[in-house]
Amino acid sequence: MSLKTMKYKIAIFASGNGSNFEALAAACESGQINAEVVGMVCDQAGAYVIERAANHNVPTFVFSAKDYADKAAYEAAIVSWLREQGAELICLAGYMRIVGDTLLQAFPNRILNIHPALLPSFKGAHAIQDAFAFGVKVFGVTVHLIDNTIDGGTIIAQRAFEYHGNDINEVETKIHAIEHVLYPEAVNAILSCTL
Ligand code: GRF
């Protein structure tokens, strides 16, 4: 799509709470992002993000990996559903699975992720705890395009803050607040310059 009077179509992948789903959906609804959320993909049947999607009238594709032969099989099903929804950009938002070649090849340079640390430091699923345990004084958030490595790929946006206290809950609260601002900004940046 190239006529920018039309809205882009984005899909969001999540596995749990979905506060970043909420932030992106709200930014689309308010017009901050020139896009509509055409689908939410979730691999956990009981996840709260499913309720959030229903509240925003966003169609969902909820799957269980064990119902498929392998990653390629469930990703092929996801790709097929995303094509039906017309998705042009995928935003991973707490999706706790490694994306495989089937999805990467179907959406080359069109899959974003948000990570709660300043990459390339503190990759992996426990980034906030790892950074806190290491004793860093500058924390932050990264939005990046994904590639076939864990938390790898081109960095689109980062935001940092200093913290000298000793309360990890306070750090987490600050990180999530930044995420909810930075992710919509980064999606806007991507939509305005690459699609
Ligand atoms: C966020 O901290 C994000 O950076 C990480 O997973 C978390 C998801 O939180 N990838 P939520 O489900 O969006 O509330």
Boltz pocket constraint, residues with backbone or C-beta under 6 A from the ligand:
constraints:
  - pocket:
      binder: B
      contacts: [[A, 14], [A, 16], [A, 17], [A, 18], [A, 19], [A, 20], [A, 21], [A, 92], [A, 93], [A, 94], [A, 95], [A, 114], [A, 115], [A, 116], [A, 179]]
      max_distance: 6.0
